[in-house]
Amino acid sequence: MPQLHHLALTTADLTTGAAFYDAVFGVLGYKSGYTSDELRTWVGHSPEILLYPVEGDDTAPHTHGRPGLQHAAMEVENRAMVDAVHEAVVAGGGTVVHAPREYDYAEGYYAVFVTDSDGNRWEFAHIPTPTQ
């Protein structure tokens, strides 16, 4: 069965972008991996997260609804992990798009939606029953 191995993103500022990923993915048990001026990685779970600096002069953040990735969703083991991600984003000055709450996608579906400094949207969800 295919499985997403890694997710590679681009950031206008590697230091700022890495601070978001250190905080959020640290809560989820990821560890900082390879670190250089050209790439940062977070490992320990699948998918591996890769963060590259922008190439060229276009540093405008992605805006929701434009062509490109709409959002990435990570399933977490319980509601407390959703709340912990929310707290990490708030403490780190990140952007919360939708605070933790239940959604009617499936019974007990509980999620938070956030964006990094480059406009990349993430959903962190506890999904106790399969979605249909």
N, C-alpha and C positions, 0 to 999 in steps of 0.2 A: 504494500500500500504506500503510495507517495506521501511524503511528509516534508513540510517546509523546513529546510536545513538552516538557512540564514535569511535575515532581512537587512538589506543595506540601505542606508539613508544618507542624505547629504545635508550639511549644516552650514549656515553662513558664518558661524563662530564655533569652532571646535571646543573651546573651553566652556562656553555657555551651554552648548548642546550636551556636552559630556556631563555637566553638573545635573541636568535633568535626568539623564539615563542612569547616572550613579545613584541618585536618590530613588527613583521609581523602580528600577530593576533590581537594586540592592534589596528593597523590601521583598521582592519576589524570589530572592535567593540566588540571583545572578552574581557573578564575580567579575571584576574588571579583568580583561584579558590583555591582548596586545595593545600597547600604547605607543604612539609616535606622533609627530606633527602632521602626519598624513592619514592616520587611521586610529580609531579607538574601537575596541570590541568588548562585548559582555558575553560571558560564557557560563556554562553550568546547566543550562536547560536548552531545550529546542523551542524555537529557533535561536541560533546565535544572532546577536544584534551587532551590526557594523555601522560605524558612523564616520563618514568622510567629509573633508572640507569642500566647500563649493569650488567648482572649476569655472573660471571666468568672472565676469563682472556682475552677473545677475544674482543678487543676494535677496531678492524679494521673497518673503515667506509664501508657502503654498496656502491657497485659500480653499476652504471647503466648498465643494461643488464644481471646481475647475477640473479639467481633465487630469487624470492621475489617480493615485491611490485615495479612495474615499476614507477609509480608516482601517487600521489593523486591530484585531480583537485577540486578546489573550484570555484564556479561561483559567481561573484561579480556584483553589480548593475550597474556599469558604467566603462567607460575607465579610468576615473580619479582614481578609486580605484585600477585598475591594475597598473597605474603609481605610486600611493602612496605606494603600496607594493614594487615595484621596488626600490623606493627611500629609504624605510626603510631597505631593504636588503643591499643596497649599503652603507648607513650610518652606519649600524651595522657591516660592514665587512663581510657580507655573500657572497655566491657565486651565481652570476647570470649566468645561463646556456644559456638562450636565452632572450635578452632584449625585452621589450614590442614591439609587432608588430602584424599586422593582419595575420591570417592564413586562408586558404581556406576551412576549415572544414565546415563552414557555413558563410553566408553573414554577414559581420561586426564582425566576431569572432576575438577578440583582447586579447592577453594573454602574460604573462611573465612566464618563467620557472626558478626556483631557487632551490638550495639545502641547507639543514641545515648543521651543522658541522659534522654530521654523514653520509652524503651522501644521505639522504632521499630527493627525488625530489618532488617538489610541482609545480603545475600549478595554476595560478590565472587568470581567464578568464571572460571577459564580452562577453556574447553570446546573442545578441539581436534577433536572429532568430533561430528557432529550428535546431539542427543538424539532418542529415538524416542517 
